[in-house]
Amino acid sequence: MNLRAVVVAGRGPVDPAEPVFGAGDEALLRGRAAFETTRVYGGRPFRLEQHLDRLDASAASLGLPRPDRSAARSVSEQAIEAGGRGDLGLRLYWTGTTLVATAAAVPPELERLRERGLRLVSLPLGVEPDRPAWLLGGVKSTSYAINMAAEAEARRRGADDALFTAHGGIVLEAPISNVWWRRGTTLFTPALPLGVLAGVTRATLVELAPDAGYGVEQGTYTLAELAGADEAFTSSSIRELMPVVELDGAPIGTGRPGEAAATLQRALRLRSTE
């Protein structure tokens, strides 16, 4: 994303090209830092308090002190103001010593990709579904090397994104998104105890689905169940809902974006104005 503003707690706005983390910070040395990302609609960050709750939880899991919540709100407001008009991507970083907020323009190609739909390839993580807690399942850490490598591998294979699986072909999540699929009027998504991220957008969809006419089931599912769905999509803060039209080279459903993704995308945008 095109970075428009950077704000550092205790310093205020800085030039986006200016370094803000020290060379000895473990965020750089070992990737030991927490972060959160949310979308800003018309100057209003979507569910900022829920994202701050998750930032607290990630910091605790990483053994970091919890960030000052009022400072996090303040740098967020300053970054949004400095970011200018239009929708933005707001990101917060907390290293245990440094709190930073950035604002960036939302990539315009997301809407074109939403119209076309994503092509996914499944990549095994090589772990059991009940992987131990020390693997940091569900934590938003800046240690994203595996996630970025998975995205690069997906592109190498001619796809748009990856889908992580556990031992036995158990569906987990995409590198930066939760995954959903529909059969009839029921939506399915991997359960949080599998170690998938407790996405704020994911939680919002659980709320929105009944009013849109869909039931929601959360559990342990295989790739075969996803492959046989009527449609599929991913959810995340910046990308919102992205239809999935292909998995491992085979179409899902009709091979085109489906009705649930479109309906819930509209409902999500409406919720963002409330």
C-alpha positions as CSV (number, residue, x, y, z in Angstrom):
1,M,0.0,0.0,0.0
2,N,1.1,3.6,-0.6
3,L,2.2,4.9,2.8
4,R,0.8,8.4,3.5
5,A,1.5,9.0,7.2
6,V,3.6,7.7,10.1
7,V,3.0,8.7,13.7
8,V,5.2,7.6,16.6
9,A,3.9,7.8,20.2
10,G,5.8,10.5,22.1
11,R,7.1,12.1,18.8
12,G,4.0,12.7,16.7
13,P,4.0,12.6,12.9
14,V,7.3,11.9,11.1
15,D,8.4,11.7,7.6
16,P,7.4,8.2,6.2
17,A,11.0,7.8,5.0
18,E,12.4,8.4,8.5
19,P,13.5,5.4,10.6
20,V,11.3,4.9,13.7
21,F,12.6,1.6,15.2
22,G,16.1,1.3,16.8
23,A,18.6,-1.1,15.4
24,G,18.5,-3.1,18.6
25,D,14.8,-3.4,18.7
26,E,13.7,-7.1,18.8
27,A,11.0,-6.2,16.2
28,L,13.9,-6.1,13.7
29,L,16.2,-8.6,15.3
30,R,13.7,-11.4,15.8
31,G,10.3,-10.2,14.5
32,R,9.1,-10.0,18.2
33,A,6.4,-7.3,17.8
34,A,2.6,-7.2,17.6
35,F,0.6,-5.3,15.0
36,E,-3.0,-4.7,14.0
37,T,-4.5,-3.5,10.7
38,T,-8.0,-2.1,10.1
39,R,-9.7,-0.3,7.3
40,V,-10.7,3.4,7.6
41,Y,-14.0,4.4,6.0
42,G,-14.5,8.1,5.6
43,G,-12.2,8.9,8.4
44,R,-13.6,6.3,10.8
45,P,-11.5,3.2,11.7
46,F,-13.6,0.1,11.6
47,R,-14.0,-1.5,15.1
48,L,-10.8,0.1,16.4
49,E,-11.5,-1.0,20.0
50,Q,-11.7,-4.7,19.0
51,H,-8.4,-4.3,17.2
52,L,-6.9,-2.8,20.3
53,D,-8.2,-5.7,22.3
54,R,-6.4,-8.1,20.0
55,L,-3.2,-6.0,20.1
56,D,-3.2,-6.4,23.9
57,A,-3.7,-10.1,23.5
58,S,-1.0,-10.5,21.0
59,A,1.4,-8.5,23.1
60,A,0.7,-10.7,26.1
61,S,1.3,-13.9,24.1
62,L,4.6,-12.6,22.9
63,G,5.7,-11.7,26.4
64,L,5.5,-7.9,25.7
65,P,4.1,-5.3,28.0
66,R,0.7,-4.1,26.9
67,P,0.6,-0.9,24.9
68,D,-0.9,2.3,26.4
69,R,-4.4,2.2,25.0
70,S,-5.0,6.0,25.0
71,A,-1.7,6.4,23.2
72,A,-2.8,3.9,20.6
73,R,-6.0,5.8,20.0
74,S,-4.1,9.1,19.8
75,V,-1.5,7.9,17.2
76,S,-4.4,6.3,15.2
77,E,-6.3,9.5,15.1
78,Q,-3.2,11.5,14.1
79,A,-2.3,9.0,11.3
80,I,-5.9,9.1,9.9
81,E,-5.9,12.9,9.9
82,A,-2.5,13.1,8.2
83,G,-3.5,10.3,5.8
84,G,-5.9,12.5,3.9
85,R,-9.2,11.7,2.2
86,G,-10.6,8.4,1.0
87,D,-10.4,5.0,2.5
88,L,-7.2,4.1,4.3
89,G,-5.5,1.1,5.8
90,L,-4.5,1.9,9.4
91,R,-1.8,-0.2,11.0
92,L,-0.5,-0.2,14.5
93,Y,2.9,-1.6,15.5
94,W,3.9,-2.3,19.1
95,T,7.5,-3.6,19.9
96,G,7.3,-3.3,23.6
97,T,9.1,0.0,23.5
98,T,7.8,1.8,20.4
99,L,4.2,2.4,19.3
100,V,3.7,3.4,15.7
101,A,0.7,4.1,13.6
102,T,0.7,4.3,9.8
103,A,-1.9,5.2,7.3
104,A,-1.8,4.1,3.7
105,A,-4.0,4.3,0.6
106,V,-6.1,1.2,-0.1
107,P,-4.8,-0.5,-3.2
108,P,-7.3,0.3,-6.1
109,E,-6.7,-3.2,-7.6
110,L,-8.7,-4.8,-4.8
111,E,-12.0,-4.0,-6.5
112,R,-10.9,-5.5,-9.8
113,L,-9.7,-8.6,-7.9
114,R,-13.0,-8.8,-6.1
115,E,-14.9,-8.8,-9.4
116,R,-12.7,-11.6,-10.8
117,G,-12.2,-13.7,-7.6
118,L,-9.1,-15.3,-6.1
119,R,-7.3,-18.5,-7.2
120,L,-5.9,-20.4,-4.2
121,V,-3.3,-23.1,-3.8
122,S,-3.2,-25.2,-0.7
123,L,0.1,-25.4,1.2
124,P,0.6,-27.7,4.2
125,L,2.0,-26.3,7.3
126,G,3.0,-29.8,8.5
127,V,1.5,-29.4,11.9
128,E,-1.3,-31.3,13.8
129,P,-4.7,-29.6,14.0
130,D,-4.2,-29.4,17.8
131,R,-0.8,-27.7,17.5
132,P,0.7,-26.5,20.8
133,A,0.0,-23.0,22.1
134,W,3.7,-22.0,21.9
135,L,3.4,-21.9,18.1
136,L,1.4,-18.6,18.6
137,G,-1.7,-19.6,16.7
138,G,-4.0,-16.5,16.3
139,V,-1.3,-14.0,17.2
140,K,-0.7,-10.9,15.0
141,S,3.1,-10.9,15.1
142,T,5.4,-9.1,12.7
143,S,7.2,-12.4,12.2
144,Y,5.4,-13.0,8.8
145,A,8.2,-14.6,6.9
146,I,6.3,-17.9,6.4
147,N,3.2,-16.0,5.3
148,M,5.0,-13.9,2.8
149,A,6.9,-17.0,1.4
150,A,3.5,-18.7,1.0
151,E,2.1,-15.8,-1.0
152,A,5.2,-15.9,-3.2
153,E,4.9,-19.6,-3.7
154,A,1.2,-19.2,-4.7
155,R,2.2,-16.6,-7.3
156,R,4.9,-18.9,-8.6
157,R,2.2,-21.6,-9.1
158,G,0.0,-19.2,-11.1
159,A,-2.4,-18.4,-8.2
160,D,-3.3,-15.3,-6.3
161,D,-3.0,-16.5,-2.7
162,A,-2.2,-19.5,-0.6
163,L,-4.4,-21.6,1.8
164,F,-2.7,-23.1,4.8
165,T,-3.6,-26.7,5.8
166,A,-2.8,-28.8,8.8
167,H,-2.0,-32.6,8.9
168,G,-4.7,-34.6,7.1
169,G,-5.7,-31.7,4.8
170,I,-7.4,-29.8,7.5
171,V,-8.3,-26.3,6.3
172,L,-6.8,-23.4,8.4
173,E,-6.5,-20.0,6.8
174,A,-4.9,-17.9,4.1
175,P,-1.6,-16.0,5.0
176,I,-3.5,-12.7,5.9
177,S,-7.2,-13.8,5.7
178,N,-9.8,-16.1,7.2
179,V,-11.5,-18.5,4.8
180,W,-15.2,-19.2,4.3
181,W,-17.4,-21.3,2.1
182,R,-21.0,-21.9,1.5
183,R,-23.2,-25.0,0.9
184,G,-26.8,-24.1,0.5
185,T,-27.6,-21.5,3.1
186,T,-24.9,-22.5,5.5
187,L,-21.5,-20.8,5.8
188,F,-18.5,-22.8,7.1
189,T,-15.3,-21.5,8.5
190,P,-12.5,-23.1,10.5
191,A,-12.9,-22.9,14.3
192,L,-10.6,-20.7,16.3
193,P,-9.2,-23.6,18.5
194,L,-7.4,-24.8,15.3
195,G,-5.1,-21.8,15.8
196,V,-6.5,-19.6,13.1
197,L,-6.6,-15.8,13.6
198,A,-9.6,-14.4,15.4
199,G,-10.3,-11.9,12.6
200,V,-12.3,-8.8,13.5
201,T,-13.9,-9.0,10.1
202,R,-14.5,-12.7,10.7
203,A,-16.4,-11.9,13.9
204,T,-18.4,-9.2,12.1
205,L,-19.5,-11.7,9.4
206,V,-20.7,-14.1,12.2
207,E,-22.9,-11.2,13.3
208,L,-24.1,-10.3,9.9
209,A,-24.8,-13.7,8.4
210,P,-28.2,-14.5,10.1
211,D,-29.7,-11.2,8.9
212,A,-28.5,-12.0,5.4
213,G,-30.2,-15.4,5.5
214,Y,-27.2,-17.6,6.3
215,G,-26.4,-19.9,9.2
216,V,-22.7,-20.2,10.3
217,E,-20.9,-23.4,11.4
218,Q,-17.4,-23.3,12.8
219,G,-15.4,-26.5,13.0
220,T,-12.7,-28.8,11.6
221,Y,-13.0,-29.3,7.8
222,T,-11.0,-30.9,5.1
223,L,-9.9,-29.6,1.7
224,A,-12.4,-31.9,0.1
225,E,-15.2,-30.2,1.9
226,L,-14.0,-26.8,0.7
227,A,-13.5,-28.0,-2.8
228,G,-17.1,-29.2,-3.0
229,A,-18.6,-26.0,-1.8
230,D,-21.1,-23.9,-3.8
231,E,-18.9,-20.9,-3.3
232,A,-16.0,-19.6,-1.2
233,F,-14.4,-16.4,-0.1
234,T,-11.9,-14.9,2.3
235,S,-12.3,-12.1,4.9
236,S,-9.8,-9.6,6.2
237,S,-9.8,-5.9,7.3
238,I,-8.2,-4.3,4.2
239,R,-9.4,-6.7,1.5
240,E,-12.8,-7.1,3.1
241,L,-14.5,-10.1,1.4
242,M,-12.7,-11.6,-1.6
243,P,-14.5,-14.4,-3.6
244,V,-12.5,-17.5,-4.2
245,V,-13.2,-19.1,-7.6
246,E,-10.4,-21.7,-7.8
247,L,-8.6,-24.1,-5.5
248,D,-5.5,-26.1,-6.7
249,G,-6.4,-25.5,-10.3
250,A,-10.1,-26.7,-10.0
251,P,-13.1,-24.3,-9.9
252,I,-15.1,-23.9,-6.8
253,G,-18.9,-23.9,-7.5
254,T,-19.5,-22.2,-10.8
255,G,-15.9,-20.8,-10.9
256,R,-17.3,-17.3,-10.5
257,P,-17.9,-15.0,-7.5
258,G,-20.9,-16.2,-5.5
259,E,-24.0,-14.6,-4.0
260,A,-23.1,-14.9,-0.3
261,A,-19.8,-13.0,-0.9
262,A,-21.6,-10.2,-2.7
263,T,-24.4,-10.0,-0.1
264,L,-22.1,-10.0,2.9
265,Q,-19.7,-7.5,1.2
266,R,-22.6,-5.1,0.9
267,A,-23.6,-5.7,4.5
268,L,-20.0,-5.2,5.7
269,R,-19.8,-1.8,3.9
270,L,-23.2,-0.8,5.4
271,R,-22.0,-1.8,8.9
272,S,-18.9,0.4,8.5
273,T,-21.2,3.5,8.3
274,E,-23.0,2.7,11.5
